Amino acid sequence: MCGRYVSTRGPEDLARRFRITDPDVDDPLAPSWNVAPTDEVWAVLERTARDASAGAPATRHLRALRWGLVPSWAGDTRIGARLINARVETVHEKPAFRTAFARRRCLLPADGFYEWQRMEDPGTGKTRKQPYFVHSEDDRVMALAGLYEYWRDPDAGRDDPSAWLTTCTIITTEATDAAGRVHPRMPLAVAEEHYDAWLDPCRRDTGALRDLLERPADGRLDARPVSTAVNNVRNNGPQLVEAVTVPAAGATPPTSDPAR
């Protein structure tokens, strides 16, 4: 599972990184070292304009979306808090994700992500959750594989500009390398050479799309223990990713996420 992550790059930096000619950002998101579900996050996606002629190429955009996917058929937005992740093993067949996987894929830029490991406190014998910041060894931005979806408020007026909500989710898989020592699941990423294919809304081959997904940073990850201050979503700032010393204790085996 990926329940928190870090996203500090600005729109100009992301536009260069993901080859976006016009970011079209009116209200830039502030850097966040504690991105939490239902927060707005940066997403890279491709869309074809409604008034475009047949066969017109899609245009790449940088958009702020709400994290926690709300399917188009949902009665309200509350389901989004439970759909922050989509398991790669079933993403192509689950009703909440299968349409988005076929037509609405995106990249979610991240500096890294947090996972928690249950550890035994040597002083009390009780277990506690120790957060770790998992990031690329070279600190390059990760392009996490995501999906996005449009939802319209059924109670909104016909011409209400706020009626539409665009949300997203992160695709996850079994964890390996440094992340696997902390938690059994981890987000998937898309390599730069596969950005075009992953974002292309005309590509619908499920198997070929799944083949584009890989471990973040090619699996070359580092995980360092950080302060439990990250547990509180109100805390933010670069101090959250600074390494801390963890008392020697026995780590309990990672537990699996609930199925999504």
Buried (B, 14 or more C-beta within 10 A) or exposed (E): BBBBBBBBBBBEEBBEBBEBEEBEBEEEBEBBBBBBBEBBBBBBBBBBEEEEEEEEEBBBBBBBBBBBBBBEEBEEBEBBEEBBBBBBBEBBEBEBBBBBBBBBBBBBBBBBBBBBBBBBEEEEEEBEEBBBBBBBEEEEBBBBBBBBBEBEEEEEEEEEEEBEBBBBBBBBBBBEBBBBBBBBBBBBBBBEEBBEBBBBBEBEEBEEBBEBBBBBBEBEBBBBBBBBBBEEEEBBEEEBBEEEEBEEBEBEEBEEBEEB
